[in-house]
Amino acid sequence: MLSRVLSCATFGVEGYLVNVEVDLSGGLPAFTTVGLPDNAVKESKDRVYAAIKNAGFRFPAKRITVNLAPADIKKEGSSFDLPIAVGILAASQTVRTSGLERYAILGELSLDGSLRPIKGAISISLAARENKLDGLILPSANAKEAAIVEGINVYGFDNLIEVVAFLNGELQVNPVVVDREAIFKAVSKYSIDFAEVKGQYHAKRALEIAAAGGHNILMIGPPGTGKTMLARRLVTILPPMTLPEALETTKIHSVAGVLPPGESLIGTRPFRAPHHTISDAGIIGGGHVPKPGEVSLAHNGVLFLDELPEFHKNVLEVLRQPLEDGSVTIGRAKITLTYPARFMLAAAMNPCPCGYFTDPYHECRCTPIQIQHYRAKISGPLLDRIDIHIEVPALKYDDLKSAQPGESSEEIKKRVTKAREKQLERFKDAKRKIFCNAHMESKDIRKYCVLDEESQSLLKTAIEKFGLSARAYDKILKVARTIADLDSSENIKAQHIAEAIQYRSLDKDVWQKL
């Protein structure tokens, strides 16, 4: 007896349909799974056997062959437990086969027949909708997440008995319905605010410019000056997430299995801060079973690298592709996956190994050679992709004791959003996709960053005085374009160039005097 059950799996962050074919034949009892299953899928036979028996159904004493098609893509995870169990029961005529082709069925089975949650529910729901299926059957724990996708009926169940009763028409279950707008609104609030940061007005201004233009930023300063506190609040001043962005971000977190329990949608921009001991596979993604890395988990948000020089060199080097392309490609012998990775990079570092080179209150114990070696850990190609680097000095007592709250994130966000809207309007006719000033290349800079004579003279003086490179020249122009946008100015003026020059700390004399 042969039965066919539809299921789904994920490839990268996208879902695709899988046909689960189950054949029962005569001979000695055996259970074989084919179609490139991984170990978790191969082990499903023991879970399926126990779940069927403990749910009160008869397990057929026959030769069972399970095929997962398409057979040329490796199948991973435990979500095939439920469709395999349903396929066996359908082949043994315990479940009606009519109507099985209308549903995609997924779920991990416990030994008692109860259903456990799976990964990638939102990607799977999108795949089911694209293939015009009538519904999706999966564990109750994933139902709200999957129901975020419009145009597909989602049915959540707690155990195998309920699923069988539903497929046999013995149990009536209404599709799970969620209010997407209400959920999105509820999860779109941040628990932190820029108003909580005392002092550091220069750094706050730099972060506002970085957010307005999508510029990567590096903060340099002694320990305890608030670099991490500032970086964590950078996401609160970025433009609000749109619902499509939220769905895209949720897909990645769901596939990676890091979606917070009970949450069906990520409505705030992600902030990822990996420890400096992370491996290149952890930052970029991959592993024996490829999964998204930190650069993809930070998609549509901020990736923060604290103590930047302490990261392994190979980890920093692999950041170059996602920073340039907005995606990362992971190649293996039999598989190549591409994950989205469009994020802002925020980094922080001490000015020297001991941390007190620029601190007026502590004496630096480092030699010039040590400081140069410390800075040299950050490669030129990585610095090429950082538009703004600023000094974050030690706070003064007057700033610490001040009870006056700073400007709120909401107020800053309004200016940032307005500047981003100007940029989207400016680049709408560009031949390639440009979302913000940071994405401009040389030809775009020449077109959109035209300077008057006063601005040219000021920039020439700065280049000659500080010995700025051609790389720094382009960065200054891009940052000046963003400052002009925040100032609602169509043209870049001398004051915009003057401020942009301030945000090249690593290029100026403080480091060249060493």
PEKA-V935093 format. One record per backbone hydrogen bond with DSSP energy under -1.0 kcal/mol. NH is the residue of the N-H (numbers start at 1). CO is the residue of the C=O. If there is no record, write none. Layout:
nh=NH co=CO
nh=NH co=CO
This chain:
nh=3 co=22
nh=5 co=20
nh=7 co=18
nh=9 co=16
nh=11 co=14
nh=14 co=11
nh=16 co=9
nh=18 co=7
nh=19 co=69
nh=20 co=5
nh=21 co=67
nh=22 co=3
nh=23 co=65
nh=24 co=1
nh=25 co=63
nh=30 co=62
nh=32 co=64
nh=34 co=66
nh=38 co=75
nh=42 co=38
nh=43 co=39
nh=44 co=41
nh=45 co=42
nh=46 co=43
nh=47 co=43
nh=48 co=44
nh=49 co=45
nh=50 co=46
nh=51 co=47
nh=52 co=48
nh=53 co=49
nh=54 co=50
nh=55 co=51
nh=56 co=53
nh=57 co=52
nh=62 co=60
nh=63 co=25
nh=64 co=30
nh=65 co=23
nh=66 co=32
nh=67 co=21
nh=68 co=34
nh=69 co=19
nh=75 co=36
nh=81 co=78
nh=82 co=107
nh=84 co=80
nh=85 co=81
nh=86 co=82
nh=87 co=83
nh=88 co=84
nh=89 co=85
nh=90 co=86
nh=91 co=87
nh=92 co=88
nh=93 co=90
nh=94 co=89
nh=95 co=89
nh=100 co=97
nh=102 co=99
nh=103 co=100
nh=104 co=135
nh=105 co=6
nh=106 co=137
nh=107 co=79
nh=108 co=116
nh=110 co=114
nh=113 co=110
nh=115 co=158
nh=116 co=108
nh=124 co=120
nh=125 co=121
nh=126 co=122
nh=127 co=123
nh=128 co=124
nh=129 co=125
nh=130 co=126
nh=131 co=127
nh=132 co=129
nh=133 co=128
nh=134 co=102
nh=135 co=102
nh=136 co=153
nh=137 co=104
nh=138 co=155
nh=140 co=157
nh=142 co=139
nh=143 co=140
nh=146 co=142
nh=147 co=143
nh=149 co=146
nh=155 co=136
nh=157 co=138
nh=160 co=113
nh=163 co=159
nh=164 co=160
nh=165 co=161
nh=166 co=162
nh=167 co=163
nh=168 co=164
nh=169 co=166
nh=170 co=165
nh=171 co=165
nh=176 co=154
nh=180 co=178
nh=183 co=179
nh=184 co=180
nh=185 co=181
nh=186 co=182
nh=187 co=183
nh=196 co=193
nh=197 co=194
nh=204 co=200
nh=205 co=201
nh=206 co=202
nh=207 co=203
nh=208 co=204
nh=209 co=205
nh=210 co=206
nh=211 co=207
nh=212 co=208
nh=213 co=209
nh=214 co=210
nh=215 co=210
nh=217 co=345
nh=218 co=388
nh=219 co=347
nh=220 co=390
nh=221 co=349
nh=230 co=226
nh=231 co=227
nh=232 co=228
nh=234 co=231
nh=237 co=234
nh=246 co=242
nh=247 co=243
nh=248 co=244
nh=249 co=245
nh=250 co=246
nh=251 co=247
nh=252 co=248
nh=253 co=249
nh=254 co=250
nh=255 co=251
nh=256 co=252
nh=258 co=253
nh=263 co=260
nh=272 co=302
nh=278 co=275
nh=283 co=279
nh=284 co=280
nh=285 co=281
nh=286 co=291
nh=291 co=286
nh=294 co=282
nh=295 co=283
nh=297 co=293
nh=298 co=294
nh=299 co=296
nh=300 co=342
nh=301 co=298
nh=302 co=270
nh=303 co=344
nh=304 co=272
nh=305 co=346
nh=308 co=348
nh=310 co=307
nh=311 co=308
nh=316 co=312
nh=317 co=313
nh=318 co=314
nh=320 co=317
nh=323 co=319
nh=324 co=320
nh=325 co=321
nh=326 co=322
nh=328 co=339
nh=330 co=337
nh=332 co=335
nh=337 co=330
nh=339 co=328
nh=341 co=326
nh=344 co=301
nh=346 co=303
nh=347 co=217
nh=348 co=305
nh=349 co=219
nh=371 co=367
nh=372 co=368
nh=373 co=369
nh=374 co=370
nh=375 co=371
nh=376 co=372
nh=378 co=375
nh=383 co=379
nh=384 co=380
nh=385 co=382
nh=386 co=383
nh=388 co=216
nh=389 co=503
nh=390 co=218
nh=392 co=220
nh=400 co=396
nh=401 co=397
nh=406 co=195
nh=412 co=408
nh=413 co=409
nh=414 co=410
nh=415 co=411
nh=416 co=412
nh=417 co=413
nh=418 co=414
nh=419 co=415
nh=420 co=416
nh=421 co=417
nh=422 co=418
nh=423 co=419
nh=424 co=420
nh=425 co=421
nh=426 co=422
nh=427 co=423
nh=430 co=427
nh=438 co=213
nh=439 co=436
nh=440 co=437
nh=445 co=441
nh=446 co=442
nh=447 co=443
nh=448 co=444
nh=449 co=445
nh=456 co=452
nh=457 co=453
nh=458 co=454
nh=459 co=455
nh=460 co=456
nh=461 co=457
nh=462 co=458
nh=463 co=459
nh=464 co=460
nh=465 co=461
nh=466 co=462
nh=467 co=463
nh=473 co=469
nh=474 co=470
nh=475 co=471
nh=476 co=472
nh=477 co=473
nh=478 co=474
nh=479 co=475
nh=480 co=476
nh=481 co=477
nh=482 co=478
nh=483 co=479
nh=484 co=480
nh=485 co=481
nh=486 co=482
nh=487 co=483
nh=488 co=485
nh=489 co=484
nh=497 co=493
nh=498 co=494
nh=499 co=495
nh=500 co=496
nh=501 co=497
nh=503 co=500
nh=505 co=389
nh=507 co=504
nh=511 co=508
nh=512 co=508
nh=513 co=509
nh=514 co=511
